[in-house]
Amino acid sequence: MLTTKGLPHAAIDPPSLTYKQKLFFVLFLLILILLSYSNTFHSAWQFDDISNISANPRLHLKDLSLTSLQQTFFADMRRSGHLYRPVACLTFALNYYFGGQDVFGYHAVNLAVHFLASLFLFLFIYRTLLLPSLSDRYAVHAYPIALLAAVLWAVHPIQTQAVTYIVQRMTSLSGLFYVLSMYGYLRFRQVHNPRAKALYLGLCVLGFVLSFGSKENGILLPVSLFLYEIVLIQQRPADLLRKGAKKILFISIGVLIVGVAYLVYEKGGAFHFLNEYAFRPFSLGERLLTQPRIILFYLSLLLYPDPSRFSIAHSFQVSTSLFNPPSTGLAILALGACLACLIAFVWRVPLVSFAFLFFFLNHVLESSVFALELVYEHRNYIPSMFIFLPFAVGLVKGVHAFRGRRFMMFSTSAAVFVLILALGHATYVRNFAWKTHKTLWTDALLKAPDQMRVYYSLGLHYRELGQWDKAIDCFLEGLKRPVVHIRNEAYLLHYELGKAYSAVGDRQRAVLSYLEALRLNPELYPALINLAGQYDAEGNEALAELYVRKALEANPKSESAHLNMGIFHFRQGRMDEAVPFLETAMKDENLAARACLYLGVIHKHKKDLERAAIRLKKAVELDPRNLSSRLHLAEVYLVKGQDREGRKEIDRLVPIMIQDQALFEQVMGLLSDEPDPRGLNVSSKILRPVILEMLEKHSGTMRPMDEELKKKMEKEIELR
């Protein structure tokens, strides 16, 4: 890093905090954060949480072996075997290992990350205020200024999207290691001892690696450190620029190489990311024109944090020119003037200049050329770390200015305390929106009613509840909305309409919806699979096979397409051809139970009872509620002469059958020697006598209200 030569006072370690000071700021921060986020511990999985974590099998750790831990580094659902934010993904996987799908553990870790980030932010600001270039002005009040700046950042409601939104641990974790690295760099610049310098330099480098490994924002850390060195540490920055030119050039080239290498790895080329604009409803130029307005909007959220202004969805008119909308040119002028002032007065008010330059610098990655969505609040987590520092300085000095006037001092102190409580309360109120899927998107509907995504997400909520009519209404209403996040976004709504119409038995509309989704996105292989299912249900095997094959062509790695092709071959009696497709489908833990069932039945038909038992036992283990798996396993056991095991499987069903007429009829329906279109019927000759014998044995436990079921049972027993 940069030399400390010529900075005799920078290497003097400032006085340590007292035990009481340490205890106070730790407890004060902890209590405020816990109170502000106390209503989030059971907030539901939201939006990208589901695809990235709860439904991502690569993060579902079953053991802590090295192989299992390594697989979490490649948890990108879009590209198998692709390294993806390994540090953050590893923490999600460990959360799953210790707590499964229970959101409590995930929220607890998120809060712990936020708390630690706040602590290191306090320590970094405190030691910064004691630098030789700043100590004359701020050393006396370093402790309260650092504490207030860290608290204002920690409890501000803009951070809720990075803390309460589980998947955005990627952002908060990157922020934690970012400020940890900056703290390591500052300590490296302050200490004399060679071992201590090496230790803190190692901490700085490690923090950089972990920050970048959590989210790509960490790549800007060396630039932030250079800004910090120039603005706050150096007393003669011109000398550094002249004498340290080679080191600066070396660091800049290193950062550039890392950035280009990442783009080549992640995007396939240094400029390949530009191709992603083909999927956006805006161009590169339009995005660059729009972002200044969004940056100013972020600043307004920081300065006026009314909970009603925060949302998962913000609607911004895309700027198509400097004058459309008119605020575009004004925003660019305002930002330009702001940057010019910050640079012009950087030596007069270095703390203010650094805080705001840091803010603008750390928005460069997500507010520039990359084809990301236009606006998200969590993007302010790192940029806003020092934005409250100038305000903290003013507030603390304001309180101190009235130290001789008790009433004024008390009033000013009370105002600061009320400000902290107001921010914490705003965060607490905002967190109610994150409680459930419905609360989040109902809130978004009030603030961005013109967005297609809002209605799509609400429709998904009703779909999960089985309220198909409401889901259909939401999807249809969403198709009327003009604001989209990707081109042809309507294909998602048509696809979900297809599923909804299928669920309510309207096959004709289901088929039309799937076809419209495929017109907009011909590579949408789930729609191809579901369309094949619709044609299969109609008995049109030719079209069913055609669309399954199209699904495999669209995504050869799709386990779902392999499962459907395996089932298709199975029903056609081509058992050997079905096996490889079904074995591929087993790689998806959500499909493994069905794949095992069909593989077990295939082995049963081929008289390979040992392998049949293994597959069927696995199917029962993966999905204990599947009647077919349990009945086939019982049949295999009975044929093998393992009567005890076979009766045990049946004995688990009979008590439930006695109390559930639908289950009784379902089981009896599977006991048929007539051809089953699904090919999953079991032998009535083998199983029926055993089941009826057990039903007769338990029939005395029937309740009076089950007379109809009892009559059906007695009829079946008489037929025996």
Phi, psi and omega in degrees: 000195184281149184286155175260005180299136180088003180233068185302324183278338181293335183271357178278120182291122181293161182301142181285156175290148177286164180301318181295321178297315179299313181297319182295310185292328177294310182292320181297311178298315183299313182296315181296317180293318180296319179294318182293329183247018184294341181261020184248351189297337180242019176296140190287166169300138183230140165047246183290347176306319188291307182290327184274333186234292190294331179250019181257100185297338181289344178257002183268080183296132175258337178208175183253029178291158181300321180296316180295320179294322180294326182295336179290340178288346184240052189264015179290115182291338182281329183223111181292138178076017183253126180300130186215107175038061191299325183294310180296317182295324177298320179294323176297318181296320178293323174303316181294319181299318184271339184223003179061225183269003180292118186291342184305311182298322180295316179293324179297317178294318178302317179292323178297318178298315180296320179297314180295321177299321179294320179297312181291330175296317177301310182298320181293315180295318181301312181288331176296318181294345179262005176297150180306324182286345184238342191299325181300325184268331192235350187301321183298325184250019186302317184296304181295326179296312181298318180296314182293318180298318180292320180293314180300321177292316188293323185258005180292136184295344179293340180280352184300325182290336178270343185251311183282327178285106193305313186295337180281012165303332175306318180287311184292325178293319175299320178296319178301309182288334177297307182288331175297318179295318178297322177296318178299320179294316180299316180294324175300323181281346185260332188268156179260322186303125183301321179294317179295320179297317179296320180297313182288327175295320176298320177297320179297313181294316179299317178300320178298313181297316181290324177295313179294326178286346176270319177197151188296344179305334182299343181297337182278356184302313179301324179292320178296321179294322177296317177300317180297316180298313184292314189277320190248326183273310185291132175268338175228076185300331179298323178295320180296315182297327181279311185281329183259023184301319182295317179294319179298317179297318180298315179296318180297317179295321178299314178297318180297317180297315178300316181296314180294318179299320179295317179297320178296317180290315186281319188251349181092003179172158184300329181240012181295335180299338179295335179296338182290345177293343177297339182258000182257153178277015178218159179266174177300314179299318180294323179294316180296325178288328184280326188299324176303322177295323181289322177300317177294326176296318177301316179298322179293325177294322179292323184271335179228078189274054175291127182306331182290348182268351182264147182195157172286342182227123175239133179263120177236128174293129180290133178281120180261346176199178180296341185242008180224101358285166183301333182292347182298304180298322179296320179294319179295317177297318181296315179294318179299316179296321180297313180296320179298317179295318180298320180287319182296324183255019186299328181273341179276316179233068186301324183294317179294315181299314180298316183301315183278325175296322176299318179301309182293319180301315186278004169263355185300318186295314186263001181235029182231244194273344185285142187280053178274168174296155193294316190217133171210137183292328184295345179292352180267000187301306178283311182305328185273005187300327183245005185294334182268356182297312178300323179291322178297320178301313180297318182292316181294316179293329176295316177298316182294329182297335181258022186297337179269355181238102189303313184298313181294321179295317179295317181296317180293317178297319179296322179297319178296316180296319178296322178300316179297314179297322181295317178295317178297319179294320178298320177295316179300315179295316181298326183293340176297330179294335182272004187298309181225170177299321182292315182296322181295314186273339170291320175298316179296326180297325179291330188257339180218063184289353181266003183265130177298323184298325183299313180291324177300314182292321176295322177299321177297323178299312180292328177298316180297330179276355183077014178269077191294324181297316178293322179298315180298318179300318180295315181296318180294321179293323179298327180296343180271353187271140188276333188274121180236161180256338175224154178297145179057032180302340181299339181299328179295319180290320177296321178297314179293327175297321177301317179294320181292315178297323177297321181294328180266006175086011179265081186294324182298312178291328177299313180298315181297322180292317178297318180296322178291321177298320180288332175295320180281329180217087184299342182265012182283086188294329175299325177292323177297318180295313181293325177295321176299321178296322178296315180292327177295319179295330178278353181087009179269082186293327181297312179292325179299312179296320180302314184283331174295319179294322177297322179297319179293324177292321180292323180214087182300342181264004183289113178295327179296318178295321178295320178299313181295322177293322177296317178296321180298312178298321179301314182291334178276000179084006181267074188297315183297324179289332182287328188304307182299326178294318181292324179293325175294320181297334181294345180293336177269117185297338178281342181250350188300323182297313180294319179298318179296320179301310182293322177296320178297318179294323177299313179296326177295315178298328182272007178067016176268079190290330180296310180292326177298315180298320181297313182293317183290325177296321177294321179298317179294320179296320182284326181219082184298342183275351183282112182295319183302315181300315182292320180292319177295321178295318177299317180298315180299316179300315182295320178294325179285352182088010178267069186301322183297314180293320180296315180293329179295318178296318180290323182296336178285338181270322190302312180301327179285320180300325182294331183260353187228105183296320181298318179293319178302311182293326179293316180295315181295330178292330178283342180274079183213138176268359177282153181303134179251125182302335177271348180072022185246012179290152179250164184288117178290330181297327182271314188271324187304311180301319182293316181296314181293326177299317180288325177297317179298322181295324183263359186299336180291346180270003181295141176279155179303326184290348183262035184301318182296316178295322180297320178296320179295320179295315181298325178294317179296319181294321177297320179297333178295000000 
